[in-house]
Amino acid sequence: MKREKIQLTINSGFSKEVLVQGASHPLKEKGRQGEKLSFLHEAIVENWSSKDFTFSYSVYSSDLSGGVLVQPSTLRDYDDRDRFCIFLLPGSVNRKVFRKAVVFVIDTSRSMQGKPLENVKNAVSIALSELTQGDYFNIITFNDELHSFSSCLEQVNEKSIASAVDWMNINFVAEGGTDIMHPLSEAMALLSSAHDVLPQIFLMTDGSVDNEHNICQTMKTELISRGSKSPRISTFGLGLYCNHYFLRMLASIGKGHYDAALETGSIQSQILRWFRKASNTTVANISIDAATHLDEFEVDSEYIPDISAKCPLCISGKYQGKFPETVTAKGYLADMKEISIELKVQHIKDIPLDKVLVVQQIGLLTAKAWLSGDKQLERKVVKLSIQNSIPSEYTSMVLLQTNLENVDAAQKVKQKLKDHKGAREPPRTPLHGLKLGFGDRAATRENLITGFGDVKPQETFEILNKAAGCCSRLADCLCCMCCIKACSKMNDQCAIVLAQVCAALSCLGCYECCSELCCSGSES
């Protein structure tokens, strides 16, 4: 029997009522003090828990509210500017959501065939049913060609939604290649006729194309020219072959939301969560007056997204100077009235803000580095990755094999490796599958079926190579002089056993040699 103990401390960051929504383990609340909560699970168990630990909670706020958390830089930061995090909570009041004109832009290339396209179709059908009267919509599918449900934006009603679902059942056929620029331009043209509604584009693709940089620059120019009424672009990546950093950057430029599904079973639920988050806008065109009080104010994302009724808005970045006691966030409600929110500035020490925000920061900086080709940004990502032990596109995570039994001995070996760089280092095994990559254009051109969670064959070969290396090291040990001296002192029984082991190893070696010769001959 084992005693399992889980202790959880939550610092919500502000003095609001925290409501527990769910937990993977039976936690009991032990106490609350201001913004801090503590929970405990302790039990006698036969086996340790093997499921992931999850805990979800919501912060009750009657109206739109928020705050600013600031933290000074440390010696290990990649630059000497201080860090900030601005959060805005939508509140529990049923605030009016913006009426919207929605255009779904959906990849129907041959690589989408089967479950991916079927799940996308089901998700879009549900999303259409959640639109309300006063909204407008259209659907564009693309491969080598472009097909539209309608030549213009359609008003939402039962008849138009039913027609759209019937159209999808007929026209959602996976064939042809991938062309993203043409359908995006078509969606922008459709939304140019939308008035008194918030225009939104929802792009879903599983492929990577050659002109991704040009798409980002073209869309950025077009969105700037349209000003505050420019369409919001939200992007969704399916599988491993699309360029997730292109999609993240496009969403950042378009003040939208990015999400992805790497498993076929999660496509429908992830798309619906992404759509609901992006489509329920309550406050648009957010601005923060912090820049007027500071010497320098840089936000990690390209632009500040709108506030959604479905989730909090979190903006992070770096600053130089002194924050005032309060800053003001401004935006526009659905009735186009301006709203101001006063945000109290809190200087924190006991929340590891850099750790909380590092994954989001690495993703956004990587997307910026991909678009700009800025090597300095890449070096920032490398430093963040190494400092926080978070994998990135420019770093690798490896398993370092040692034969040590305690941590103190491990530290000694690390110090020895630093002092004697020429010494033989312990074997390293790279861990695969921790990076999204920048898309696979070759797989997209060949229309390979989207690789949801596929295990790369290199990993299998790596394991076989490690096994072969282990056998060779064993053979080296058996052939050393120490072993020969030991054999001279063995009794007859031990010598017979050793001879049998050596004979077996020799047979394995001959078999390996023969198989290599046969295989190489058949391949040639």
ZIRA-V396687 format. One record per run of one state. SS is the DSSP state (~ for helix, > for strand, _ for the rest). FROM is the first residue (numbers start at 1). TO is the last residue. Records with the same first field share a line. If there is no record, write none. Layout:
# ZIRA-V396687
SS: FROM-TO ; FROM-TO
This chain:
# ZIRA-V396687
_: 1-1 ; 12-16 ; 24-27 ; 34-35 ; 46-54 ; 61-64 ; 72-81 ; 90-99 ; 108-109 ; 113-114 ; 130-135 ; 143-145 ; 149-153 ; 156-157 ; 172-179 ; 192-197 ; 206-211 ; 230-231 ; 239-243 ; 254-254 ; 262-263 ; 280-280 ; 293-295 ; 300-306 ; 309-310 ; 312-312 ; 321-325 ; 333-337 ; 348-352 ; 373-374 ; 389-397 ; 401-406 ; 420-427 ; 431-440 ; 446-456 ; 479-480 ; 489-491 ; 524-524
>: 2-11 ; 17-23 ; 28-33 ; 36-45 ; 55-60 ; 65-71 ; 82-89 ; 100-107 ; 136-142 ; 146-148 ; 154-155 ; 198-205 ; 232-238 ; 255-261 ; 281-288 ; 296-299 ; 307-308 ; 311-311 ; 313-320 ; 326-332 ; 338-347 ; 398-400 ; 428-430
~: 110-112 ; 115-129 ; 158-171 ; 180-191 ; 212-229 ; 244-253 ; 264-279 ; 289-292 ; 353-372 ; 375-388 ; 407-419 ; 441-445 ; 457-478 ; 481-488 ; 492-523
